[in-house]
């Protein structure tokens, strides 16, 4: 074993993490980020690296109840932490998942899990957020495809489902409307596929 | 002629109908079940749950990780390189060097066509260019550490960054190997009419200069690739919008790999907006991974880091000089424009094309001088039509401002095509079977109402709001360009057991939700529930669909899906009335004896007799199970059946595979090929803080004549998503280089600002459906439009607010303050 390999071996430390309810004992190198451990070591590839420097939110996970950027967290510092990733949120059938599908909140989809994690953390602490509160919570999540307006609708609806204001089943049906999307067709005197309305 | 042969003829005829299709779609459906309705996107759950896999996510047993050395200088070559320390670093398994005997020949490494690039060059022409060494290690971090241990002696050369300076006499030659004599790689002239005559006819002439900074795509997934050798089979995962071009290039490697021995996977794409996939050398890393994989016997993944993705940029950056002549009533008589573009390899798209294709302006001239500078390669990003769209926007708004007229009226007055007016264009619509609709008028009518145009419009610099900011309102327009050249192959089949439908064709999913639209088309054409249909696009099945660029998702692939589905449905009906399998023991009668195919139809997954809809059979029953598909002979020689269906005297077995293919070949909508009839219009409302120079986008209205909406979420997503991207491109996004060192200064998401959820105002997306598109059902693609047209509108909107033109994009607070004389 070379000196550097020895150094790496010496540096390995075992940490304990609870990820999506499952306990893990993981040997980690001190420079490994939490994102690297989740995606590369545990195969939870929903935790995505986009900017790799804390600027985009794609790697968001919930650590001890708080949304954190896992690309900026060293795994070794998370010893004993309780972590929730998008996979755990999906497995728990959180209404955000259905709402995100219904409102087509994704295009390329690379950033989508990070949005869902941040939104979950928001709804955990604020079950009835205003649009401004949603924007404020989500402003650190970047989407290059520009899907932002859809997230506002989805998060609002998921919050309603969680509060019992609307039924989960009705949330699953395809969205009938978006803002004024049929105006042109109507103005042209044609039957449009969608109906007008919106929120 | 047999039925089978008839079907083949039909397929060719269908293709011919739509090749250069100067006719409206002759095969409209009587009833749309899911087309034009809102359906759940087919990839939604996968992407929402984090289970969607991208190339960067691929992990294979024993996989190694590779990184490329990059140049710290904008123009240099390697004199010598010492990789010994890197090779000694534990965990490093292989280092490929530029002087490796196997890497001395150019190989096809991507781009639009097969090229021959050195996979690991020793000379560089921009800071950050990949060169010299490819380090393969157990982890990406070790490979990165190893790069730092490489010692290079560089031969630095003079460089030039500014495109205008680059074409001055005596400027340093930026890329002497390719362009030894000059920094102008191409000059492209567009001439329509006689501009001097047009200027002589004008009452007034306006001249202005504008510029467009270097912006980039910022694809969330880093460029990357994975290679594994399985014996003599090659297996690779590509982040590529164009997997078919990638496979073609790969098949030329190593003396030739048979196409049949290449297993190509094209997982979900973390978006590239054209960008990286259009670039030559985009497969360079994959080639090197293949070499390293052969040497190490292990799979190899290579990847750029985030900064490295920033080096490539939009091909439409440049400096432009415009002259416009017009009558006092707003009729434009002539436009000429000279453009100096940055590293543009594809100047064929022109800079005044939209004025020719889209207006009655009789005299138009453009001259593109493609300058080469020591910045990264530029390629179409979202679309290559930025300059054309900026030109339309600035020409019409400058004319309106000079005349004090409403720019909407100027647009309507000059609408037309190729120098002809709208009446001529309307005649053409009628000739080829389209509805005669005034697309632009419909678009502006809807858009004006949505933004409150007539109530809110005011003279430039005259409306101060109670919050102290200046209010601005602006409008722009163009036609729906939808280049739509290319070919598409689609395979489609009914699955055994349940009759569900699989569409197969390898195609990159970049997120525009076209796959859902294809499933909608197939479902309605076949008469099956939408939920039965899946587009399997990530695997190489030998069929390749057109790439998700040039707005061709619907106008090419949509046709191919439609053709394939129509042929498959015809085949289903023919088989339904034909005798079924014949064995030595028995011949089985038709499922619908005594009827002709035309007597039948399909709805909700049932084949039924039109005259008696209660006489029906599910497609699942008709296709039968997989596995035992015929009678099994018992020990006594008598046949017995694994099941029998109620009411039928014979078992439902013995149908042939119900698999068909469709294809489509199209030359596109370029000038001289097809006139374009659909228009798009955009309105923007801003507030400008004259103390800080900050521009707040209050409202954007996008109006797109999409011909016919197939998928609402897809259309709207492209519209509002494009609007948000446009706000970034028009206001904040520009790559900055240090003029002293030629080093990129903001290649990261902290310093290159793309829009966040708080950076846009209300966005209203309006779809107009005139059915005047050349795509199936009169549709047309809009994926490139909004993000390409809308950034330029910020200029006129700010001018309307502060009364001063800013024609240099992006329109940053610093530029606003400078225009106001405050900086």
Interface residues (C-beta under 8 A of the other chain):
Chain A: X2 X4 X5 X8 X31 X39 X40 X43 X44 X45 X46 X47 X48 X49 X50 X51 X52 X53 X55 X56 X58 X85 X86 X87 X90 X96 X97 X100 X101 X102 X104 X105 X106 X107 X108 X109 X110 X111 X112 X113 X116 X135 X136 X138 X139 X140 X141 X142 X144 X145 X146 X147 X148 X149 X150 X151 X152 X174 X175 X176 X178 X179 X180 X181 X182 X183 X184 X185 X187 X188 X190 X192 X193 X194
Chain B: X32 X35 X36 X37 X38 X39 X40 X41 X43 X44 X45 X46 X47 X48 X49 X50 X51 X52 X53 X54 X56 X57 X59 X89 X90 X91 X141 X217 X218 X219 X220 X221 X268 X269 X270 X271 X273 X305 X306 X437 X442 X443 X445 X446 X449 X450 X509 X510 X511 X512 X513 X703 X705 X709 X712 X713 X714 X716 X717 X720 X721 X722 X723 X724 X725 X748 X749 X750 X754 X755 X756 X757 X758 X760 X763 X764 X765 X766 X767 X768 X769 X770 X787
